[in-house]
Every structure is written in structure tokens, then in C-alpha cells.
Amino acid sequence: MAVQMVEQVAEPTAVQMVEQMAEPTAVQMVEQMAAQTVAPFAEDSILARLVAVDRGQFASRYWGQEPLLSPAADLPGGITEVLDANAIDELVSMRGLRTPFLRVAKNGTTLADKTFTAPGGVGAGIADQVSDDKLTQLFADGSTLVLQALHRVWPPILEFCQGLAAELGHPVQANAYITPPQNQGFSAHYDVHDVFVLQLEGEKRWRIHRPVLAAPLRDQPWNDRRVDVEKRADEAPLMEVLLRPGDCLYLPRGYLHAATALGGVSTHLTLGIHVWTRFALAQQLVHDALRTLADDPVMRASLPLGVDVSDPGEMRQDFDVVAAVLADALEHADLDQMSESLLHDARSNQRPAPIGPLKQLHDAEALTADTRLVLRRHLVASVDHTGSGTLVRSRAGDMAVAEDDVGPLKALLTNGVADAGDLGLDLARRLLLAGLATAE
């Protein structure tokens, strides 16, 4: 069975809701979402490994709205393989991590960096390298280790996050929380991004409360509403669940949560989904409108000599003029231009799949007409004719191309593969050195 185990127990296992919500949840966009057609899971879907409902149900009922618990028994598995205890020990002892790739917390408070870092040693010139000696003592004393941005430093999680981001259409980051027995790493709080909590090792008891602010934006953190958060956390929880290895809990942004490790070391991976919002679209729309106003000499003109900007009556006429011009600019906004700006932001939010500089140079030098080129994954590449020349824009940067190369290049972007001979050896070599393609 999927996930609808709505029972209240004294020793909760993988339960979902303990009560039906009487008030609206995070954000009320159910009608719009239900009207959308959602494709089923792809064969290689990462999301299908995280939710025990079909894609359409997740999109219409849970995404951005309600928590969802998916027990390991209802998932295809593989969650616990992305990070284990040996990997964690390797990361903190042999990978030369520096802050902020690691945080340490105890009793809900983040410890100062100097408590778990040390100089890197002779020739390093680094003063804040993670110290495995200090971490051992802190962890034994009950501190929680937080490995941040694992999507940048651990290959299995990098692949996992890039696949999920491509599937969701929203940027994804990954942090791991390693908590000693019977300890709580952080007090009740909410995140300004959606999360998938993947239990990897041990057990953690989670207490979930309704939001004090539905769908908070990135500049509306929980500590700005600390009193309300603490008051809500004292109420009966909306959900109280015990996560065991392989379980996955989805929480929309805004839901209060706190977790306590039970009986042994507990490790969970949090995938943070930094969702696009209508507010982000509004910001871009207004930004583009203001650029239009900057071209209007009437808008650039000085206000009258001796103006009192604090007097609403005196400012009324100028306010009306500005409001009318701004409204006109918004009404006639160039949506293609806005989409291009948002595409630029989307590219900068994540990186393409990693490549090896030495291998790229070797493959470029060894190139033959029979060399098979593969478009670099997660590149988000397109051909742009809007400027004085033709550019390939992507997460790897911009590359100028001759007009004769556009046809073969578009074939590579469409098909994902091409022979160097079909592209032309010069273009193929440039694609390898620019990091747009790799040699098969």
C-alpha cells in the first residue's frame, strides 16, 4: 500500500497524518495544479524513488501543499546507497573540507567554526580546514554534524540532485545531518524551501507542525517569527513520525519540524528544493519594467525644487504619473525577454555535469572524424541569434559560433550525440575545450 496509514500510535513507525488539517495548508493553488496535465514517471525518474504515490497525485495534492510520508516498503529502494557511514568518515577526514561545507550544532545552536576546524598544516596556508580530531570529540559529546552542499562534493549525491532538479524544474541542494543517539540537532523551525528528508541510517522521530506563515519566501526566515514558531511548536503536532532507513518525508516550505535521534547514530539526507514562485516572476517583470522606465526622460526628470517627499498631498501628482507609466510598462512587457532573463537565472542556479579538464584536453588533441561527441548533461544549452553574432549559451558559458556551424550544432543539441566529422573537426574541438560536449 502506498502511504495512507492514518493511525495514531504511541510508538509511531512510518505513519502519515495524525489528524486532518482544518485550515488551508502551505499555498492554495490546488485548482490550477489539478487542471495541469502531468506526465507519468519516466523510467529513470528520481522522484519515483522518493514518493509512494503516482506523479499526478503528488503534483495535485502534495506539491507545495501538504506533507507526504513514503515508507521504504512502498518505494523501489536505493535511497540508503547514496551516502553511508564510510562515506561520511571519508568526507570529514580525507577530503580536505572547509567551512561552510560543514556545520556543527548542539542543543539547537550552531557552534563557532573554530570549535571544529584547524590549520591545514605545512604548505597549505589554510586556517579553517575541518579537523577530524575535534569532530570526534564533539560528536561523542552529543553534537550534530551537518554536511552542506553535498551535491558539490559527493558524486552519487551530485548525480541524484541533478537528475531530480531536471525532473522537477526547480534547483536542488543536499545536506546531510548526522546526529548522536537521543539528541536533537536543531529546535523547531521552518525552511524557506521544500525538502525531501531521506532517512539513511538509524532512526529519527520527527514532530511536524502547521506553518505560521504559508509558503514563506527566501527573505522570510523562521527566526524573524521566532515567537510565533515557538508558540506553534508547543501545540499538538500535525504529524509525529518515526523515520527508519529508506523512508522519505516530503515537507513543503513553511512547515515547522524538529527531529530527535533514537537509540543510535542517525543520518538523514535533506534535499532542499528552491522552488520558483509567482513572486519571482513578479520580481523579474517589475525589474524589466523599471528598465523600460529608465529610458523615459519624463521618469528621469528631477522633481520640483523644494519638494517635500514626505507630504502625500504634494506627491500625489507625481505618484499618479509614475503609477500610470509603470502600469503601461507592465501591460506591454516583453514576455520573451522576461523568459530569457529567467532562463539566465535558471542556468546560474545549478552547474552542468562535471567534466575532467585533463581528459577534455586529451580528447581534443586526439580528435578524429569518427570520434563520437556527447552533449554534456544538464547543460541547458541554446543557440542565440539576438546579438551581433551567434552564440551558444549554456551553464558552461557562452561560445561564439559561425553561421555555417549552426545547423550541425542544433543537431547535437537536439539528438545529444554527433560524430566529430559531421560537426566539423574545428567545431568539435572547440566544443570539447569549451566544456559543451564530451568524447564517448
C-alpha positions as CSV (number, residue, x, y, z in Angstrom):
1,M,0.0,0.0,0.0
2,A,1.2,3.5,-0.7
3,V,1.2,5.9,2.3
4,Q,-2.2,6.5,3.7
5,M,-1.7,4.9,7.2
6,V,-3.6,7.4,9.2
7,E,-3.5,6.0,12.7
8,Q,-2.2,7.4,16.0
9,V,0.2,5.2,17.9
10,A,2.4,5.6,21.0
11,E,5.4,4.2,19.1
12,P,4.9,5.7,15.6
13,T,6.5,3.8,12.8
14,A,6.1,5.1,9.3
15,V,2.8,6.9,9.9
16,Q,1.4,9.9,8.0
17,M,-1.2,12.3,9.4
18,V,-2.4,12.1,12.9
19,E,-5.2,14.5,12.2
20,Q,-6.9,16.1,9.2
21,M,-5.9,19.7,8.7
22,A,-8.8,22.1,9.5
23,E,-7.1,25.1,7.9
24,P,-5.6,25.7,4.5
25,T,-2.1,24.3,4.1
26,A,1.0,26.0,2.6
27,V,-0.4,27.6,-0.5
28,Q,-3.7,27.3,-2.2
29,M,-3.1,26.6,-5.8
30,V,-5.0,23.3,-6.0
31,E,-7.4,24.2,-8.8
32,Q,-4.6,25.5,-11.1
33,M,-2.5,22.4,-10.4
34,A,-5.3,20.0,-10.8
35,A,-6.0,21.5,-14.2
36,Q,-2.5,20.7,-15.4
37,T,-1.7,17.5,-17.3
38,V,1.2,15.8,-15.5
39,A,3.2,13.1,-17.4
40,P,3.8,9.8,-15.6
41,F,7.1,8.9,-14.1
42,A,9.9,8.3,-16.6
43,E,11.8,5.1,-16.4
44,D,14.8,6.7,-14.8
45,S,12.7,9.0,-12.5
46,I,14.4,10.2,-9.3
47,L,11.1,11.4,-8.0
48,A,9.7,7.9,-8.2
49,R,12.3,6.8,-5.7
50,L,11.1,9.4,-3.2
51,V,7.3,9.4,-3.3
52,A,5.0,6.4,-2.9
53,V,2.2,8.0,-5.0
54,D,1.9,8.5,-8.7
55,R,3.3,11.7,-10.3
56,G,-0.1,13.2,-10.9
57,Q,-1.3,12.7,-7.4
58,F,1.9,14.2,-6.0
59,A,1.6,17.2,-8.3
60,S,-2.0,17.9,-7.5
61,R,-2.3,17.1,-3.8
62,Y,1.1,17.4,-2.2
63,W,3.5,19.6,-4.1
64,G,3.7,22.9,-2.2
65,Q,0.7,22.0,-0.1
66,E,0.9,19.0,2.2
67,P,3.5,16.8,3.8
68,L,3.8,13.3,2.5
69,L,5.4,10.3,4.1
70,S,6.6,7.5,1.9
71,P,7.7,4.3,3.8
72,A,10.6,2.3,2.5
73,A,8.3,-0.6,1.9
74,D,6.4,1.4,-0.7
75,L,9.5,2.7,-2.5
76,P,11.7,1.0,-5.1
77,G,14.8,1.3,-2.8
78,G,18.3,2.7,-3.4
79,I,17.9,5.7,-1.1
80,T,20.3,4.5,1.5
81,E,23.1,3.8,-1.0
82,V,23.8,7.5,-1.8
83,L,25.7,8.1,1.5
84,D,26.8,5.7,4.2
85,A,29.0,5.9,7.4
86,N,32.2,5.2,5.5
87,A,31.5,8.0,3.0
88,I,30.9,10.4,5.9
89,D,34.1,9.5,7.6
90,E,36.0,9.9,4.3
91,L,34.4,13.3,3.7
92,V,35.4,14.7,7.1
93,S,38.8,13.1,7.4
94,M,40.3,12.8,3.9
95,R,38.6,15.3,1.5
96,G,40.1,18.5,3.0
97,L,36.7,20.1,3.6
98,R,36.5,23.6,4.8
99,T,33.7,25.7,6.2
100,P,30.9,26.2,5.2
101,F,30.8,22.6,3.8
102,L,30.5,21.5,7.4
103,R,28.5,22.9,10.3
104,V,28.2,21.5,13.9
105,A,25.2,22.1,16.2
106,K,24.3,21.2,19.7
107,N,21.1,21.7,21.6
108,G,19.7,23.8,18.7
109,T,22.7,26.1,18.5
110,T,25.3,26.2,15.7
111,L,28.8,26.1,17.1
112,A,31.6,28.5,16.1
113,D,33.8,27.4,13.2
114,K,36.9,27.4,15.3
115,T,35.5,24.6,17.5
116,F,35.7,22.1,14.7
117,T,38.4,23.4,12.4
118,A,42.2,23.7,12.5
119,P,45.1,24.8,10.2
120,G,45.8,22.7,7.2
121,G,49.4,22.1,8.0
122,V,52.7,22.9,6.3
123,G,52.4,24.4,2.9
124,A,48.6,24.5,2.9
125,G,48.1,28.1,4.0
126,I,44.6,27.2,5.2
127,A,43.3,28.1,8.7
128,D,39.8,26.6,8.6
129,Q,40.1,23.0,7.5
130,V,37.8,20.5,9.1
131,S,39.5,18.7,12.0
132,D,38.6,15.1,12.4
133,D,40.1,15.1,15.9
134,K,37.8,17.9,17.1
135,L,34.8,16.4,15.3
136,T,35.3,13.0,17.0
137,Q,35.2,14.7,20.5
138,L,32.2,16.9,19.6
139,F,30.2,14.0,18.1
140,A,30.9,11.8,21.1
141,D,29.7,14.7,23.3
142,G,26.3,14.9,21.5
143,S,26.9,17.4,18.7
144,T,25.2,17.0,15.3
145,L,27.3,17.2,12.1
146,V,25.8,18.9,9.1
147,L,27.5,18.2,5.8
148,Q,26.4,21.0,3.5
149,A,26.2,21.2,-0.3
150,L,26.9,17.5,-0.8
151,H,25.7,18.0,-4.3
152,R,29.0,19.7,-5.0
153,V,31.4,17.2,-3.2
154,W,30.0,13.7,-3.3
155,P,29.4,12.1,-6.8
156,P,26.4,9.8,-6.0
157,I,24.5,12.8,-4.5
158,L,25.6,15.1,-7.3
159,E,24.0,12.7,-9.8
160,F,20.9,12.3,-7.6
161,C,20.4,16.0,-7.3
162,Q,21.0,16.9,-10.9
163,G,18.5,14.3,-12.0
164,L,15.9,15.4,-9.6
165,A,16.4,19.1,-10.5
166,A,15.9,18.3,-14.2
167,E,12.8,16.4,-13.4
168,L,11.2,19.0,-11.0
169,G,12.3,22.1,-12.9
170,H,13.5,23.6,-9.6
171,P,17.0,23.8,-8.3
172,V,18.1,21.2,-5.7
173,Q,20.7,21.2,-3.0
174,A,21.7,18.4,-0.5
175,N,22.7,18.5,3.2
176,A,23.3,15.5,5.5
177,Y,22.6,15.6,9.2
178,I,24.4,13.1,11.4
179,T,23.0,13.0,14.9
180,P,24.3,11.1,18.0
181,P,21.8,8.9,20.0
182,Q,19.0,10.7,21.9
183,N,20.0,14.1,20.6
184,Q,18.1,16.9,18.7
185,G,20.3,18.8,16.3
186,F,18.0,21.9,15.8
187,S,15.0,23.2,17.6
188,A,11.6,23.5,15.8
189,H,11.9,25.8,12.8
190,Y,10.7,26.1,9.2
191,D,12.6,26.2,5.9
192,V,12.1,28.6,3.1
193,H,12.4,25.8,0.5
194,D,10.7,22.5,0.1
195,V,12.5,19.4,1.4
196,F,12.7,15.7,0.9
197,V,14.0,14.0,4.0
198,L,15.7,10.7,3.2
199,Q,16.5,8.5,6.3
200,L,19.8,6.8,5.6
201,E,20.8,5.2,8.9
202,G,19.3,4.8,12.3
203,E,16.0,6.3,13.4
204,K,14.7,9.8,13.9
205,R,11.5,10.9,15.5
206,W,10.0,13.9,13.7
207,R,7.4,16.4,15.0
208,I,5.7,18.4,12.3
209,H,3.5,21.5,12.9
210,R,1.4,23.6,10.7
211,P,3.0,26.8,9.2
212,V,3.0,30.1,11.0
213,L,3.5,31.6,7.5
214,A,2.2,29.8,4.5
215,A,4.8,29.4,1.6
216,P,7.5,31.7,3.0
217,L,9.8,33.4,0.6
218,R,13.6,33.3,0.9
219,D,13.7,36.6,2.7
220,Q,11.1,35.5,5.3
221,P,13.1,33.1,7.5
222,W,11.8,31.4,10.6
223,N,13.9,33.4,13.1
224,D,12.0,36.6,12.0
225,R,8.9,34.9,13.5
226,R,10.7,33.2,16.4
227,V,7.9,33.9,19.0
228,D,5.2,32.5,16.7
229,V,7.3,29.5,15.9
230,E,8.0,28.7,19.5
231,K,4.3,29.1,20.4
232,R,3.2,26.8,17.5
233,A,5.8,24.2,18.4
234,D,4.2,23.9,21.9
235,E,0.9,22.8,20.4
236,A,0.0,19.3,19.5
237,P,1.8,18.3,16.3
238,L,0.2,17.8,13.0
239,M,2.4,14.7,12.4
240,E,4.6,12.7,14.7
241,V,6.5,10.1,12.8
242,L,9.5,7.7,13.2
243,L,11.7,7.6,10.1
244,R,13.7,4.4,9.5
245,P,16.3,3.7,6.8
246,G,14.7,4.1,3.3
247,D,11.8,6.2,4.4
248,C,11.2,9.5,2.8
249,L,9.3,12.5,4.1
250,Y,8.3,15.5,1.9
251,L,7.7,18.8,3.6
252,P,6.6,21.9,1.7
253,R,8.3,25.1,2.8
254,G,6.9,26.7,5.9
255,Y,6.0,23.5,7.9
256,L,7.7,23.5,11.3
257,H,9.8,20.5,12.1
258,A,12.3,19.1,14.6
259,A,14.0,15.7,14.7
260,T,15.5,13.6,17.5
261,A,17.8,10.6,17.0
262,L,16.7,7.4,18.8
263,G,18.8,4.5,20.0
264,G,21.9,5.0,17.9
265,V,23.6,7.3,15.4
266,S,21.0,8.6,12.9
267,T,21.8,10.0,9.5
268,H,19.4,11.7,7.1
269,L,19.8,13.5,3.9
270,T,17.8,16.6,3.2
271,L,17.2,17.6,-0.4
272,G,16.3,21.3,-0.5
273,I,14.1,22.3,-3.4
274,H,14.5,26.0,-4.1
275,V,11.2,26.5,-5.9
276,W,10.4,29.1,-8.5
277,T,7.4,31.2,-7.4
278,R,5.0,33.7,-8.9
279,F,6.7,36.2,-6.7
280,A,10.0,35.5,-8.5
281,L,8.1,36.1,-11.8
282,A,6.7,39.3,-10.5
283,Q,10.2,40.5,-9.4
284,Q,11.5,39.9,-12.9
285,L,8.5,41.6,-14.5
286,V,8.9,44.7,-12.4
287,H,12.7,44.7,-13.0
288,D,12.2,44.7,-16.7
289,A,9.5,47.4,-16.4
290,L,11.9,49.6,-14.4
291,R,14.5,49.2,-17.1
292,T,11.9,50.5,-19.6
293,L,11.1,53.5,-17.4
294,A,14.8,54.3,-17.2
295,D,14.7,55.0,-21.0
296,D,11.9,57.6,-20.5
297,P,13.2,61.2,-20.0
298,V,10.0,62.1,-18.1
299,M,10.8,59.4,-15.5
300,R,14.4,60.6,-15.2
301,A,13.4,64.2,-14.7
302,S,14.0,65.9,-11.4
303,L,11.1,66.6,-9.0
304,P,10.3,70.3,-8.4
305,L,12.7,72.5,-6.4
306,G,11.9,72.4,-2.7
307,V,9.8,69.2,-3.0
308,D,8.7,67.6,0.3
309,V,8.7,63.9,-0.5
310,S,7.1,63.2,3.0
311,D,3.9,65.1,2.0
312,P,1.4,62.7,0.3
313,G,-0.7,65.6,-1.0
314,E,2.3,67.3,-2.6
315,M,3.5,64.0,-4.1
316,R,0.1,62.8,-5.4
317,Q,0.5,64.1,-9.0
318,D,4.0,62.6,-9.4
319,F,2.8,59.3,-7.8
320,D,-0.1,59.2,-10.4
321,V,2.3,59.8,-13.3
322,V,4.7,57.1,-12.1
323,A,1.9,54.6,-11.5
324,A,0.4,55.2,-14.9
325,V,3.7,54.8,-16.7
326,L,4.6,51.7,-14.7
327,A,1.3,50.1,-15.3
328,D,1.7,50.7,-19.0
329,A,5.2,49.2,-19.0
330,L,3.9,46.1,-17.2
331,E,1.0,45.7,-19.5
332,H,3.3,45.9,-22.6
333,A,6.1,43.8,-21.0
334,D,8.1,41.7,-23.4
335,L,7.4,38.2,-22.1
336,D,10.1,36.7,-24.4
337,Q,12.7,39.0,-22.9
338,M,11.4,38.1,-19.4
339,S,11.7,34.4,-20.2
340,E,15.2,34.9,-21.4
341,S,16.1,36.6,-18.2
342,L,14.6,33.8,-16.2
343,L,16.5,31.2,-18.3
344,H,19.7,33.0,-17.4
345,D,18.8,32.7,-13.7
346,A,17.9,29.1,-14.1
347,R,21.3,28.4,-15.7
348,S,23.2,30.1,-12.9
349,N,21.3,28.2,-10.2
350,Q,23.0,24.9,-10.9
351,R,26.0,23.5,-12.6
352,P,26.2,21.1,-15.6
353,A,27.5,17.6,-15.1
354,P,31.2,17.5,-14.0
355,I,34.0,17.1,-16.6
356,G,37.7,16.4,-16.3
357,P,39.9,19.2,-17.7
358,L,42.8,16.8,-18.4
359,K,40.5,14.4,-20.2
360,Q,38.9,17.1,-22.3
361,L,42.3,18.4,-23.5
362,H,43.5,14.9,-24.3
363,D,40.3,14.1,-26.2
364,A,40.5,17.4,-28.1
365,E,44.1,16.6,-29.2
366,A,43.2,13.0,-30.1
367,L,40.1,14.0,-32.1
368,T,39.3,12.2,-35.3
369,A,36.3,12.3,-37.7
370,D,35.0,9.1,-36.1
371,T,35.1,10.4,-32.5
372,R,31.6,10.4,-31.0
373,L,30.7,13.5,-29.1
374,V,28.0,13.6,-26.4
375,L,26.3,16.7,-25.3
376,R,27.3,17.5,-21.7
377,R,24.4,16.6,-19.4
378,H,22.4,19.3,-17.5
379,L,23.9,22.0,-19.8
380,V,20.6,23.8,-20.7
381,A,22.1,25.0,-24.0
382,S,20.5,27.0,-26.7
383,V,21.5,29.0,-29.8
384,D,21.1,32.7,-29.5
385,H,20.9,34.9,-32.6
386,T,19.8,38.1,-30.8
387,G,23.1,39.9,-30.6
388,S,25.6,40.9,-33.2
389,G,26.7,37.3,-33.8
390,T,25.6,33.8,-33.0
391,L,26.2,32.4,-29.5
392,V,25.7,29.1,-27.8
393,R,24.5,29.9,-24.3
394,S,24.7,27.4,-21.6
395,R,25.7,26.7,-18.0
396,A,29.2,26.3,-19.3
397,G,29.2,29.9,-20.5
398,D,28.8,31.5,-24.0
399,M,30.6,30.4,-27.1
400,A,30.6,32.2,-30.4
401,V,29.9,30.1,-33.5
402,A,30.0,30.7,-37.2
403,E,26.6,30.7,-39.0
404,D,27.7,27.6,-41.0
405,D,28.1,25.7,-37.8
406,V,24.6,26.4,-36.5
407,G,23.0,23.5,-38.4
408,P,25.3,20.8,-37.1
409,L,25.3,22.4,-33.7
410,K,21.5,22.3,-33.4
411,A,21.5,18.7,-34.4
412,L,23.8,18.0,-31.5
413,L,21.6,19.9,-29.1
414,T,18.5,18.0,-30.4
415,N,20.0,14.5,-30.6
416,G,22.5,14.7,-27.8
417,V,25.2,12.9,-29.8
418,A,27.1,13.6,-33.1
419,D,30.2,12.4,-34.9
420,A,33.1,14.9,-35.0
421,G,33.2,14.5,-38.7
422,D,29.6,15.6,-39.1
423,L,30.2,18.6,-36.8
424,G,33.5,19.5,-38.4
425,L,36.7,18.9,-36.6
426,D,37.3,22.5,-35.7
427,L,33.8,22.9,-34.1
428,A,34.1,19.6,-32.4
429,R,37.4,20.6,-30.9
430,R,36.0,23.9,-29.7
431,L,33.0,22.1,-28.1
432,L,35.3,19.8,-26.1
433,L,37.5,22.7,-24.9
434,A,34.5,24.8,-24.0
435,G,33.1,22.0,-22.0
436,L,29.9,21.8,-24.1
437,A,30.5,18.2,-25.1
438,T,32.5,15.1,-24.1
439,A,34.1,12.4,-26.1
440,E,32.4,9.0,-25.8
